[in-house]
Amino acid sequence: MSKTMSLLITLGAVVLLAGAGCARNEQTSNTSALGQTGVADEKQENTAPAGEKKEESSDSSVKAPSLTIDVPGVTVVTEPVKKSEDEDKKPATAQGATITYDDNGFSPSTLTVKVGTKVTFKNNSPSDFWPASAMHPTHEKYPGSSITKCGTSAAETIFDACAGVAQGVIWTFTFKEKGSWGYHNHLNASRYGKVVVE
């Protein structure tokens, strides 16, 4: 077997072992032929009988084991990836979100937000787009919306841009009603998406 093939097999084994080591949450020790040791911190799993509340540890970080493997000519050390405190504090829903439109349609195709969130629709397509509430062509799915209100004083309150939006231009709408609101591009009704308001 060639040296390259041997190295690839060894690296594959390292990846598998590292994945298995990261999945365990107990004290481990791996000693290599050279006497190096990788030791993981121990974290006790908090279990409680059914119906009882588990007590949460004040230490919110889960410590995964590190792993050191030595192969003649190759040393691979894996370390756990630490999650930043900010990641835990990010809301599950958007507090001001953007949906972009390009030649592939709307992205994201489904967005979840809280009531009162202002959603920005940005056109990254070379063609105009016209975001509006479903259903085409009436635009009446979102409460109070209707294409018949375009050009009236009510136009600013409906989920309907009421005209084509040029490339690089944005249109915003604040969602005040809970529900799952389908929308589409009035100028190309085969392009659509959904905003879920919680």
C-alpha positions as CSV (number, residue, x, y, z in Angstrom):
1,M,0.0,0.0,0.0
2,S,1.4,3.4,-0.9
3,K,2.3,6.0,1.8
4,T,-0.4,8.4,0.5
5,M,-3.1,5.7,0.8
6,S,-1.9,4.8,4.3
7,L,-2.0,8.5,5.3
8,L,-5.5,8.9,4.0
9,I,-6.8,5.8,5.8
10,T,-5.1,7.1,9.0
11,L,-6.7,10.6,8.7
12,G,-10.1,9.0,8.0
13,A,-9.7,7.0,11.2
14,V,-8.8,10.1,13.1
15,V,-11.9,11.9,11.9
16,L,-14.1,9.0,13.0
17,L,-12.4,8.7,16.4
18,A,-12.7,12.5,16.9
19,G,-16.4,12.4,16.1
20,A,-17.0,9.5,18.4
21,G,-15.0,11.3,21.2
22,C,-16.9,14.5,20.8
23,A,-20.2,12.6,21.1
24,R,-19.3,11.2,24.5
25,N,-19.7,13.2,27.7
26,E,-17.5,11.4,30.1
27,Q,-13.9,11.3,31.3
28,T,-11.6,9.7,28.8
29,S,-7.9,9.3,28.5
30,N,-5.9,8.4,25.4
31,T,-2.2,7.7,25.8
32,S,-0.2,7.5,22.6
33,A,3.0,5.6,22.0
34,L,5.0,8.8,22.7
35,G,3.4,9.2,26.1
36,Q,1.1,12.2,25.3
37,T,-2.3,12.2,26.9
38,G,-5.6,13.8,26.0
39,V,-8.0,14.1,28.9
40,A,-11.5,15.4,28.9
41,D,-13.2,17.1,31.7
42,E,-16.1,15.2,33.3
43,K,-19.6,16.5,33.2
44,Q,-22.3,14.6,35.0
45,E,-25.6,14.2,33.1
46,N,-28.4,15.7,35.1
47,T,-31.3,13.3,35.2
48,A,-34.5,13.4,37.2
49,P,-37.4,11.0,37.6
50,A,-40.4,11.7,35.2
51,G,-42.4,14.7,36.3
52,E,-39.6,16.4,38.3
53,K,-37.8,19.4,37.0
54,K,-34.1,19.0,36.3
55,E,-31.8,21.5,38.0
56,E,-29.7,23.4,35.6
57,S,-26.0,23.7,36.1
58,S,-24.7,27.3,36.5
59,D,-22.0,26.3,34.0
60,S,-23.8,26.5,30.6
61,S,-20.9,25.2,28.6
62,V,-20.6,21.5,27.8
63,K,-17.1,20.3,27.8
64,A,-16.2,17.8,25.1
65,P,-13.1,15.6,25.3
66,S,-10.0,16.6,23.4
67,L,-8.2,13.8,21.5
68,T,-4.6,13.3,20.6
69,I,-3.5,10.6,18.2
70,D,0.0,10.1,17.1
71,V,1.0,8.2,14.0
72,P,4.7,8.1,12.9
73,G,5.1,11.4,11.0
74,V,1.6,12.7,11.7
75,T,0.2,14.2,14.9
76,V,-3.5,15.2,15.0
77,V,-5.0,17.0,18.0
78,T,-8.7,17.7,18.1
79,E,-10.2,20.3,20.5
80,P,-13.8,20.9,21.3
81,V,-15.4,23.9,19.6
82,K,-16.6,26.4,22.1
83,K,-20.0,28.0,21.6
84,S,-20.0,31.8,22.3
85,E,-22.4,33.2,24.9
86,D,-23.9,35.4,22.2
87,E,-25.0,32.3,20.2
88,D,-27.2,31.2,23.1
89,K,-28.8,34.7,23.4
90,K,-29.8,35.0,19.7
91,P,-33.6,34.9,19.4
92,A,-35.2,32.1,17.6
93,T,-37.1,34.5,15.4
94,A,-36.0,37.6,13.6
95,Q,-36.4,41.1,15.2
96,G,-35.9,42.9,11.9
97,A,-35.3,40.7,8.9
98,T,-34.5,40.8,5.3
99,I,-35.8,38.7,2.4
100,T,-33.9,39.0,-0.8
101,Y,-35.2,38.3,-4.3
102,D,-33.0,37.2,-7.2
103,D,-33.2,35.1,-10.3
104,N,-33.8,32.0,-8.1
105,G,-36.7,33.6,-6.2
106,F,-37.1,34.6,-2.6
107,S,-34.5,33.8,0.1
108,P,-35.2,32.6,2.7
109,S,-38.4,31.0,1.2
110,T,-39.8,30.8,4.8
111,L,-39.1,33.4,7.5
112,T,-40.3,33.2,11.1
113,V,-40.7,36.5,12.9
114,K,-42.5,38.0,15.9
115,V,-45.5,40.3,15.7
116,G,-44.4,43.8,15.0
117,T,-41.3,42.8,13.0
118,K,-40.4,45.0,10.0
119,V,-39.4,42.8,7.1
120,T,-37.3,44.3,4.3
121,F,-37.7,42.9,0.8
122,K,-34.6,43.6,-1.2
123,N,-34.4,43.2,-5.0
124,N,-31.1,41.6,-6.1
125,S,-32.6,40.6,-9.5
126,P,-32.0,42.6,-12.7
127,S,-35.8,42.6,-13.2
128,D,-38.4,44.5,-11.2
129,F,-40.3,42.5,-8.6
130,W,-43.6,43.2,-6.8
131,P,-43.9,41.5,-3.4
132,A,-47.5,41.1,-2.3
133,S,-49.7,38.9,-0.1
134,A,-51.0,35.7,-1.6
135,M,-53.2,34.9,-3.5
136,H,-52.4,36.0,-7.0
137,P,-53.9,38.2,-8.5
138,T,-56.1,39.6,-5.6
139,H,-53.5,39.8,-2.8
140,E,-56.1,39.3,-0.1
141,K,-54.7,36.5,2.2
142,Y,-53.1,39.0,4.7
143,P,-55.8,40.7,6.7
144,G,-56.9,44.0,5.2
145,S,-54.8,43.6,2.1
146,S,-56.2,43.8,-1.5
147,I,-54.7,44.9,-4.8
148,T,-57.8,47.1,-5.1
149,K,-56.3,49.3,-2.2
150,C,-53.2,50.1,-4.3
151,G,-53.3,53.8,-5.3
152,T,-55.5,54.7,-2.3
153,S,-54.6,56.1,1.2
154,A,-54.8,52.5,2.5
155,A,-51.9,51.4,0.3
156,E,-49.3,52.0,3.0
157,T,-51.1,49.6,5.4
158,I,-51.4,46.5,3.1
159,F,-49.0,43.7,2.4
160,D,-48.5,44.8,-1.2
161,A,-45.7,46.9,-2.8
162,C,-48.4,48.1,-5.2
163,A,-45.8,48.5,-8.0
164,G,-42.6,47.0,-9.4
165,V,-39.5,47.4,-7.2
166,A,-36.3,48.0,-9.2
167,Q,-33.0,46.2,-8.8
168,G,-31.1,47.3,-5.6
169,V,-34.3,48.9,-4.1
170,I,-36.0,47.8,-1.0
171,W,-39.6,47.6,0.2
172,T,-40.6,47.1,3.8
173,F,-43.7,45.8,5.6
174,T,-44.4,45.5,9.3
175,F,-46.3,42.3,10.2
176,K,-48.9,43.0,12.9
177,E,-51.0,39.9,12.5
178,K,-50.1,36.4,13.8
179,G,-50.3,33.6,11.2
180,S,-48.7,32.0,8.2
181,W,-48.7,34.5,5.4
182,G,-47.9,33.4,1.9
183,Y,-46.7,36.0,-0.6
184,H,-45.5,36.1,-4.2
185,N,-44.0,38.3,-6.9
186,H,-46.9,39.8,-8.7
187,L,-44.8,40.2,-11.8
188,N,-43.8,36.5,-11.8
189,A,-46.4,34.6,-9.7
190,S,-44.4,31.3,-9.8
191,R,-42.0,32.9,-7.3
192,Y,-43.4,32.8,-3.8
193,G,-42.5,32.5,-0.1
194,K,-44.0,32.6,3.4
195,V,-43.7,34.7,6.5
196,V,-44.7,33.0,9.7
197,V,-45.7,35.5,12.4
198,E,-45.7,34.3,16.0
